[in-house]
Amino acid sequence: MTEDPRLTSLLERADTLFRDQALAAVRAWKARTSGLAVGFLPIYAPRELLHAQGVLPVGLMGGRPDLEIIKGDAYYQSYICHLPRSTIELGLNGSYDALDGLVFPAICDVIRNLSGIWQTLFPRLLVHYLDVPQNFDPAIGGAFYRRDLQTLGEALEAKGARPLTDEALRTSIALYNEDRRLVRELYALRRREPWKVPTSELYVVLRAALLLPVEESTPLFAEYLALTSADDSRRPQDQARVLVAGAFCEQPPLGLIKTLERAGCYIVDDDFVQVHRFIRSDIPVDGDPLRRLVEALLTDAVASPTRYIADGVKGADLEGRLAESGAEGVLFCAPSFCDPALLDQPMAVRAAERAGVPWTAFKYAENTGQFQVIREQAGTFADSIKLWSGA
Amino acid sequence: MSRAAAPPATPAQKDRSQVRQKEMIARHFDRLAAAPETGARCAYTFVPGNLTELLLSFDVLPVLPEINALQSAMRGKSAEYIAAAEKLGHSEDVCTYVKSDIGMLKSGNVGPTGQRLPNPDLLLLSYTGCFTFMKWFELLREEYRCPVAMLHVPYQAGGRITDAMRTYVVDQLRTVVIPRLEAIAGRAYDENRLKHHLALSAKAEDDLVWVLQSARHVPSPIDAYFGAVYYVGPIFSAFRGTEDAVAYYRELREEVGERMRQGRGPVTLDGEIARERFRVVVEGPPNWTSFRQFWKMLADEGAVAVASTYSKVGGVYDLGFRHDPSRPLETLADYCLGCYTNLSLPARIDLLTRYVADYGADGFLINSVKSCNSFSAGQLHILREVEARSGKPGAFIESDLVDPRYFSAANIKNRLESYFQMLEQKRQGAAS
């Protein structure tokens, strides 16, 4: 049985967007709409708010492995991760010229300080540091975050965006709810039938969506879900089910994800391109929409290593994901020099051990070019799971 | 070595203030060591955004893991502590303060005075200017199983403190920090006591600023980087808001004033710098494992740090901030928000440029440490911007806080010598 040509075509389109480092798709959108486009760095940005003001949110996740870093390396010492180098390279080489601003979420000191570099390198652009609260009381952290969102909305308006209205924000929340629902369904399908949704494919679709307005990303997800669900040419193989943890900011090269799959792993849960899943369930569309957006972040966001876990057991979220996904192993796969991932890792390891799930760990950079060692490590790990699990 | 090398330093003598500081520290660690018997409560917390006055108002003793880590490095213990932490799975890529602290804990938690530190009754997570702080105390929470009070201090990305930021911090002080302190101390919040300590803080801060600004004098009577580490010790740690700190800074001011009147230079660990040849501003924390050797590299060249940013991590008092007892919680919020590593990169560039001008510096030096992304990420950009704005050349060296594997003495010395030779040549070129 052969693959549906519509699926082939969809994946080709997604791959073109995934490779679109110079944001041609964003330029085309701007030419069509005359709207503003604002980039955001990992992990999370309130895309609903931007959309409600007619602004295209553009997810930026660093550079592809084939991006030659010339200027970016002059900004960072060897012991700092790779994502800010490629981001600066792409800013300075004109790839991001289509963007009217950038949002830098508060996830680590490197991204934080990159916001300051951006302010001095690109003084005409809107630069917003999204200081996501670590206090989750709606009256305290929520009030602070609400004010931050209002400030962002006012800054967008000053740049020429539409004023933020409750009605527009409700509409945008509903659109992104549907977007997130489809991504949840894709992840659920992958947990049930990982052979139907290879992660190397899903990942490209998720990355492609970062450059699209929600009106186009939702149909992309829906079509992919429908086509891959119906594709009976995809048959199960004897692979180990693994959860990949730690790759929530700087992304691994696609070749690394393919390597893990070729090494005998079904990735049944991961942290890749997390913005599509950062809010875990639908945001209510009734009542004050800005309050709803704030509360969703406070109470319904994933337990990222970038968020303070005030209550409960650290690592409980990972244990829950392991149970839900039926993962037989964890691959701790973090970018080199990533503070949030690597400082969190000892606690995450303990959580995996509490769950009785074996694990292994390795690091990467977005421009890692050699996968042989990782292939051997992941292959041995997958083999050991298949040989010894349940013994 | 530069051609016109400075004369060798003369032997060091301990000033009265140094003796006083040593006694203050010894008493504090005695109190900590005795805490299990006396029932004294203690809170582990961080230097930037520390709330010492508030702790004192509850009679809670502060413990500062960053300072323990740097002390471990100066005592030559950090390498084994870091190795112990890495063996437990902590990545080689992350902050060595954290690993030194975890290693010290796993090795019996013996502090810098050789006495065992008490377990914390509270982890006061003053989350100011450093992402790693949050992860550090999440790790310690798993070890000590004690309560945590998280105080999220927003980042001054826009270069100023907004009302929303201040309100956010004050609200957390009222609803999170103070109730947790009341719970461990077994007593109610006493605002008058807090005000009393804040008033003492402001007095000490006045004298500290005077001391730091004495470096505007030529020759500078102090070294505002290596030497300032000792000067800021009491105010950055357990003593801000105490009579001891007031007395220490008053004494220090008198000693520095006397040195200035006599036209004398700073005292290093190897003696006094007899002739000031170069005046430099320094950005970034010191290396602690080779602190003495590092300082000597500059002192041998007759180089004196006339201003530094590291001496502002516990408060940028020279820009005018003083703790204000008339608005106790708001002033604590402003203090937390204003610490150096909570400033935006453009604000840091402005401050360094201003220091170069105000202190008549010949140039500036960036010591970029591997462990600290809060400081280090962006420092190469800072280098270029400050050079462009100040017209003065910068030098860039790399080391680490407490991991001796990352201190390459030959490499650093070579770079420093080249830099000072270049400054000398520029000076001669300008004179000819």
HADDOCK unambig.tbl for C-alpha pairs under 7 A between the chains (distance, minus, plus):
assign (segid A and resid 75 and name CA) (segid B and resid 378 and name CA) 6.44 0.50 0.50
assign (segid A and resid 75 and name CA) (segid B and resid 380 and name CA) 5.26 0.50 0.50
assign (segid A and resid 75 and name CA) (segid B and resid 381 and name CA) 5.75 0.50 0.50
assign (segid A and resid 76 and name CA) (segid B and resid 377 and name CA) 6.61 0.50 0.50
assign (segid A and resid 76 and name CA) (segid B and resid 378 and name CA) 6.61 0.50 0.50
assign (segid A and resid 76 and name CA) (segid B and resid 380 and name CA) 6.43 0.50 0.50
assign (segid A and resid 79 and name CA) (segid B and resid 370 and name CA) 6.23 0.50 0.50
assign (segid A and resid 108 and name CA) (segid B and resid 131 and name CA) 5.57 0.50 0.50
assign (segid A and resid 109 and name CA) (segid B and resid 130 and name CA) 6.60 0.50 0.50
assign (segid A and resid 109 and name CA) (segid B and resid 131 and name CA) 5.88 0.50 0.50
assign (segid A and resid 109 and name CA) (segid B and resid 373 and name CA) 5.83 0.50 0.50
assign (segid A and resid 109 and name CA) (segid B and resid 374 and name CA) 5.01 0.50 0.50
assign (segid A and resid 110 and name CA) (segid B and resid 373 and name CA) 6.17 0.50 0.50
assign (segid A and resid 110 and name CA) (segid B and resid 374 and name CA) 6.99 0.50 0.50
assign (segid A and resid 110 and name CA) (segid B and resid 377 and name CA) 5.56 0.50 0.50
assign (segid A and resid 113 and name CA) (segid B and resid 345 and name CA) 6.19 0.50 0.50
assign (segid A and resid 113 and name CA) (segid B and resid 377 and name CA) 6.31 0.50 0.50
assign (segid A and resid 113 and name CA) (segid B and resid 378 and name CA) 6.23 0.50 0.50
assign (segid A and resid 114 and name CA) (segid B and resid 378 and name CA) 6.92 0.50 0.50
assign (segid A and resid 116 and name CA) (segid B and resid 344 and name CA) 5.99 0.50 0.50
assign (segid A and resid 116 and name CA) (segid B and resid 345 and name CA) 4.77 0.50 0.50
assign (segid A and resid 116 and name CA) (segid B and resid 346 and name CA) 5.99 0.50 0.50
assign (segid A and resid 117 and name CA) (segid B and resid 345 and name CA) 6.73 0.50 0.50
assign (segid A and resid 117 and name CA) (segid B and resid 378 and name CA) 6.89 0.50 0.50
assign (segid A and resid 120 and name CA) (segid B and resid 346 and name CA) 6.89 0.50 0.50
assign (segid A and resid 129 and name CA) (segid B and resid 157 and name CA) 6.32 0.50 0.50
assign (segid A and resid 131 and name CA) (segid B and resid 154 and name CA) 6.56 0.50 0.50
assign (segid A and resid 134 and name CA) (segid B and resid 152 and name CA) 5.91 0.50 0.50
assign (segid A and resid 135 and name CA) (segid B and resid 152 and name CA) 6.66 0.50 0.50
assign (segid A and resid 140 and name CA) (segid B and resid 168 and name CA) 6.11 0.50 0.50
assign (segid A and resid 140 and name CA) (segid B and resid 171 and name CA) 6.44 0.50 0.50
assign (segid A and resid 141 and name CA) (segid B and resid 168 and name CA) 6.94 0.50 0.50
assign (segid A and resid 144 and name CA) (segid B and resid 164 and name CA) 6.28 0.50 0.50
assign (segid A and resid 144 and name CA) (segid B and resid 168 and name CA) 6.08 0.50 0.50
assign (segid A and resid 308 and name CA) (segid B and resid 134 and name CA) 6.90 0.50 0.50
assign (segid A and resid 337 and name CA) (segid B and resid 93 and name CA) 5.12 0.50 0.50
assign (segid A and resid 337 and name CA) (segid B and resid 94 and name CA) 6.70 0.50 0.50
assign (segid A and resid 339 and name CA) (segid B and resid 94 and name CA) 6.20 0.50 0.50
assign (segid A and resid 342 and name CA) (segid B and resid 91 and name CA) 6.20 0.50 0.50
assign (segid A and resid 342 and name CA) (segid B and resid 94 and name CA) 6.94 0.50 0.50
assign (segid A and resid 343 and name CA) (segid B and resid 94 and name CA) 6.66 0.50 0.50
assign (segid A and resid 343 and name CA) (segid B and resid 135 and name CA) 6.16 0.50 0.50
assign (segid A and resid 344 and name CA) (segid B and resid 135 and name CA) 6.63 0.50 0.50
assign (segid A and resid 346 and name CA) (segid B and resid 89 and name CA) 6.01 0.50 0.50
assign (segid A and resid 346 and name CA) (segid B and resid 90 and name CA) 6.28 0.50 0.50
